Amino acid sequence: MSYEDEYKEWENSPEEYWGKKASNILWNKKWSSIIKKENENDWTWFPDGELNTCYNCLDFHINNGKGNKIALIYDSPVTNQKKFYTYNDLLNKTARIAGALKEHNVQKGDRVLIYMPMVPEAVASMLACARLGAIHVVVFGGFAPNELATRINDSKPKVIIAGSCGIEPGKIIEYKPMLDEAINLSTHKVNSCFIYQRDIKKANLINGRDFDLDVLIQNADPAPPTTIKSQDPLYILYTSGTTGDPKGMVRENGGHAVALKNSMEMIYGINSNDVFWAASDIGWVVGHSYIVYGPLLKGCTTVLFEGKPVGSPDAGVFWRIISEHNVTAMFTAPTALRAIKREDPEGKEIKKYNLKNFKTQFLAGERADPSTIEWAQTHLNVPIIDHWWQTETGWAIAGNFSGLGTFKIKPGSTGKPSPGFNVQCLDKNGSIKKNGEIGSLAIKLPLPPSCSSTLWQNKKRYNQAYLNEFQGWYSSADAGYIDDDGYIWVMSRTDDIINCAGHRLSTGAMEEVLSKHNNIAECAVVGIEDELKGQIPMGFIVLNSDSIKNNKIIIEETIKMIRDEIGPVASFKKVMIIKRLPKTRSGKILRSTIASIVDNKPYKIPATIDDPLILDEIKKAIS
């Protein structure tokens, strides 16, 4: 079926379309209705269906004779390890972790926070939660203690599963001291922590609270899968909010399983005999959807990579893995390709490897610049497909569809809407704009299966963030346009969230940290363009009039403050001390104008500016 036919089939009969896709999942109790709508802003997919996501990822394939098929390839150049797990192996590890959780009184609906490096035990821990009906809360291993404490307080986990450390090229990042500090900072106290002890750096365990994960796995009885309602949460995943307070996206079991399994073939062209690699981290939505759930629901082989695109050991590591493990399709952020391109502009490393089985390179996480796409296309000689999605959706809003026959690629565009998504470009009044005109990209309600319809215990905030701006629409907070051929062009965020190497970071949260410095009167953080990471934060600070401390020392202190409180992931290294910030008469700081000045882009001086001369002061300071 062509893309046009598939999209039309969904458009003409959405419920029938998703009912057919749902038949590819094994249900303990089949749903009797496809969707239940309480009102325009409140809906649930397959509401009275029952299933178990872990069963569909593992047991289902084993029961169909694929127990000895490789489910997971662990490739870790930072530890010089490669391990291969069959579906039988992965189920054994998963069921025993589930058994250990059960012995620590974890039940359906309880939360389990996972703070792990990219190791197989992290994947098995996620699946173990799904097996019990517990809700996993994965937090990126590089997050600082106060960020971790915020998530502990909001999700209130019964157990935390953590690694002793993470490993990056040339350095070891100890997780356990950060975990201990986070627990001390949090008001919600966790009584049990499972610690995965890595040989390179073992952690000191606190007697009575901390337990060695390997010992628990050895001693636990394997737990059977628990029957879960379709609308029961599978996981909570936190994303930055404009206020700096993280938003806990809730993913339901049933719709998630249906949409993810369908996406593997429709979007990525993957069947059960293929090897799929998402070069991401399980702390981000890409890792949830396409390292763990999507590939395993499909019954193919997934790759878990612990390393960096360059430096582990060189700019050829991606191509080595694709060649060695016969990867069919790979998914990464444009930042990764930019890093490789910077180190290997002529693509010499690519030529060292046999990529005959490699069919498609997918990109997402930030806008892919045309020059990077063209570089990759030239040297890899496969389609380079940029596609658009968000933590909130869990799968692609728009793309180019390998399973339906790809259409022409337009570098810079994220393709056409996925079947299930009615995407339009709206003006500020919610009216659909003409093709080619930039506006707010929005999706008609109800959102398709897998998309979050609430935040953890905060439906009101979800509505405020996504549904209240345009009645009957989900506001993506992305700005862009749709061209005459129906291609979607995502140009920028409409709020102050910046996209640094695929990581969405709140500038508001950084400003909150900087404002704690005794010498700083006020500050602004803006996202500026960066060739490698897409965007990086830059701080502008105004000092107290009585400040006598050396400016260089203040700048060094602010950089350290962000690193300590937000984490190294923020890439906060640029700070400028200025006399005053440009503002509107109502006191709003003109962040986008500052960013345009730094990026040397044209800008209009807002009519409401308090003092236009401040912009000249900033230009002079930058020059």
Secondary structure, DSSP 8 states (H G I E B T S, - for coil): --HHHHHHHHHH-HHHHHHHHHTTS--SB--S-SEEEEETTEEEESTT-EE-HHHHHTHHHIIIIITTSEEEEEEETTTTEEEEEEHHHHHHHHHHHHHHHHHTT--TT-EEEEE--SSHHHHHHHHHHHHHT-EEEE--TT--HHHHHHHHHHH--SEEEEESEEEETTEEEESHHHHHHHHHH-SS---EEEEE-BTTB-----TTTEEEHHHHHHHS-------EETTSEEEEEEE--TTS--EEEEEEHHHHHHHHHHHHHHTT---TTSEEEE-S-TTSHHHIIIIIIHHHHHT-EEEEE-S-SSSSS-TTHHHHHHHHTT-SEEEE-HHHHHHHHHH-TT-TTGGGS--TT--EEEE-SS---HHHHHHHHHHH-S-EEE-EE-TTTSSEEEE--GGG------TT---EE-TT--EEEE-TTS-B--TT--EEEEEESS--TTS--SBTT-HHHHIIIIISSSTTEEEEEEEEEE-TTS-EEEEEESSSEEEETTEEEEHHHHHHHHTTSTTEEEEEEEEEEETTTEEEEEEEEEE-TT--S-HHHHHHHHHHHHHHHT-GGG---EEEE-S---BBTTS-B-HHHHHHHHTT------TTBS-THHHHHHHHHH-
